[in-house]
């Protein structure tokens, strides 16, 4: 019997790419398909990200309500825009767009969680009341997505220490954390307080980086 270990099955396949013009730069949009779920994940890349130097990067979980429908309940849409602007300003970087809606519980369950929040629960309590973890996301797909471009070191745009820990455990070196903070409003203020108090998010400068007009 051979003692050779069987290689792990790939988690996802790289499928195709295209140019993606945005208001800030023309990115290249790369598409991946996850084997176990069939979910389609994306990387928006700009510049030479495979040169071996640390890459300005954002790991962004899908938020249809914030990213597309302009919801002010969360900071997701503003963070997405802020990250793309920062990458464009640097001329080089990558944004991983993971299909993990509602911190991993899905869109319909996120709407159920919003109803519970309207009845007095905070964002963590609502997920728990629905029988989910406070944060059900998994970041293991980040490794093969980054490896596709030869990225081993990142300057990570995040306020979430869990993302830093997750990438580090995968063998991706986070050489710098770049805060990505947005303005508070009457609808997201308690949500941001809860993320800081219960999920450990680092939000010491709530109004420092993105103004209400969306400019950095």
C-alpha positions in Angstrom: 0.0 0.0 0.0 1.3 3.4 -0.9 2.0 5.9 1.9 1.5 8.8 -0.4 -1.2 11.2 0.8 -4.1 11.8 -1.5 -4.1 15.4 -2.6 -7.0 17.4 -1.2 -9.8 18.0 -3.7 -9.9 21.6 -4.9 -12.5 23.8 -3.2 -13.4 25.8 -6.3 -12.6 26.2 -10.0 -11.4 29.3 -11.8 -13.8 29.9 -14.7 -13.3 33.1 -16.6 -12.6 36.8 -16.5 -13.5 40.1 -18.2 -12.9 43.8 -18.0 -15.1 45.6 -15.4 -15.1 49.4 -15.8 -16.1 51.2 -12.6 -16.3 54.9 -11.7 -12.9 54.6 -10.1 -10.8 52.3 -12.3 -11.2 49.5 -14.9 -10.8 46.3 -12.9 -10.5 42.8 -14.1 -13.4 40.6 -12.8 -12.5 37.0 -12.2 -15.1 34.3 -11.7 -14.9 31.1 -9.6 -17.4 28.3 -8.9 -17.3 26.6 -5.5 -17.5 22.8 -5.8 -19.6 21.9 -2.8 -22.3 24.5 -3.2 -22.2 25.7 -6.8 -21.9 29.3 -5.5 -20.1 31.8 -7.8 -17.4 33.9 -6.1 -15.5 36.8 -7.6 -12.2 38.7 -7.5 -11.9 42.2 -8.7 -8.3 42.8 -9.5 -6.3 45.9 -10.5 -2.7 46.2 -11.6 0.1 43.6 -11.3 -1.0 41.6 -8.2 1.2 38.6 -8.9 4.6 40.3 -8.5 5.3 38.9 -5.1 4.8 42.2 -3.2 2.1 42.6 -0.5 -1.3 43.4 -2.1 -3.9 45.8 -0.9 -6.8 43.4 -0.4 -10.4 43.3 0.9 -12.4 40.1 1.7 -16.0 41.3 1.3 -19.0 39.1 2.0 -22.0 39.6 -0.2 -24.7 42.0 1.2 -27.4 42.5 -1.4 -29.3 45.0 0.8 -26.2 47.1 1.5 -24.2 46.6 -1.7 -27.1 46.9 -4.2 -30.2 48.3 -2.5 -28.4 51.1 -0.6 -29.5 50.0 2.9 -28.3 52.2 5.7 -28.8 49.4 8.3 -25.2 48.3 7.9 -21.8 49.5 6.7 -21.3 47.0 3.9 -22.1 49.1 0.8 -19.9 52.0 2.1 -17.1 49.6 2.8 -17.3 48.0 -0.6 -17.2 51.4 -2.3 -14.4 52.6 0.0 -12.3 49.5 -0.7 -12.6 49.9 -4.4 -11.7 53.6 -4.2 -8.6 52.7 -2.1 -7.5 50.1 -4.6 -8.0 52.5 -7.5 -6.0 55.2 -5.7 -3.1 52.7 -5.1 -3.4 51.4 -8.7 -3.1 47.9 -7.5 -5.1 45.5 -5.4 -7.7 42.8 -5.1 -11.2 42.5 -3.7 -12.5 39.0 -3.0 -16.3 39.0 -3.2 -17.6 35.9 -1.3 -21.3 34.8 -1.5 -21.9 34.7 2.2 -25.0 36.8 2.6 -26.1 37.8 6.1 -22.8 36.7 7.7 -23.4 33.3 6.2 -27.1 32.7 7.0 -28.6 33.7 3.6 -30.7 36.6 2.4 -34.2 35.4 3.6 -32.8 34.6 7.0 -31.1 37.9 7.2 -34.5 39.6 6.5 -35.9 37.4 9.3 -33.1 38.7 11.5 -33.9 42.2 10.6 -37.5 41.7 11.8 -36.2 40.4 15.2 -33.9 43.5 15.4 -37.0 45.7 14.8 -38.5 43.9 17.8 -35.5 44.8 20.0 -32.8 42.2 19.4 -29.3 43.2 18.3 -27.6 41.8 15.2 -25.9 39.0 17.2 -29.0 38.1 19.3 -31.1 37.9 16.2 -28.9 35.4 14.5 -28.8 33.3 17.7 -32.5 33.4 18.1 -32.9 32.0 14.6 -30.6 29.1 15.5 -27.4 30.3 13.7 -24.0 31.3 14.9 -23.4 35.0 15.4 -21.1 34.8 12.4 -21.4 31.7 10.2 -18.9 32.7 7.6 -16.0 30.6 6.4 -12.9 32.0 4.8 -11.2 28.9 3.5 -12.0 29.8 -0.1 -9.7 32.8 0.2 -6.6 30.6 0.0 -7.2 29.1 -3.5 -8.6 32.4 -4.7 -5.4 34.3 -3.7 -3.2 31.5 -4.8 -4.7 31.8 -8.3 -2.8 35.1 -8.6 0.3 34.1 -6.6 -0.7 36.3 -3.6 0.9 35.3 -0.3 1.0 38.6 1.5 -1.7 41.2 1.9 -2.4 44.6 3.3 -5.9 43.7 4.5 -8.7 46.3 4.5 -10.8 45.2 7.5 -12.1 46.1 10.9 -12.7 42.4 11.7 -9.9 40.5 13.6 -11.5 37.2 12.6 -10.6 37.8 9.0 -7.0 38.5 9.9 -6.9 35.3 12.0 -8.5 33.3 9.3 -6.1 34.3 6.6 -3.1 33.8 8.9 -4.2 30.3 9.6 -4.5 29.6 5.9 -0.8 30.7 5.5 -1.5 34.1 4.0 0.6 36.8 5.7 -1.3 39.9 6.8 1.5 42.4 6.8 -0.7 45.4 7.6 -4.3 46.0 8.7 -5.9 49.0 6.8 -9.0 50.3 8.7 -12.1 50.6 6.6 -14.5 52.8 8.7 -17.6 54.6 7.6 -19.9 57.3 8.9 -22.6 56.3 11.4 -26.2 57.1 11.0 -29.4 56.7 12.9 -30.0 53.3 11.3 -26.6 51.6 11.7 -25.3 53.2 14.9 -26.4 50.4 17.3 -25.4 47.7 14.7 -21.9 49.1 14.6 -21.8 49.3 18.4 -22.8 45.6 18.6 -20.1 44.6 16.1 -17.5 46.3 18.2 -18.8 45.1 21.6 -19.8 41.5 20.7 -17.8 40.6 17.6 -14.6 42.4 18.4 -14.6 44.8 15.4 -12.0 47.6 15.6 -13.9 50.9 15.2 -12.0 53.5 17.2 -12.4 56.2 14.5 -16.1 55.8 13.3 -16.0 58.9 11.0 -12.4 58.9 9.9 -12.3 57.5 6.4 -15.5 57.9 4.4 -17.5 61.1 4.3 -21.2 61.1 3.7 -20.6 61.9 0.0 -18.7 58.7 -0.2 -15.3 60.3 -0.7 -12.3 59.0 1.2 
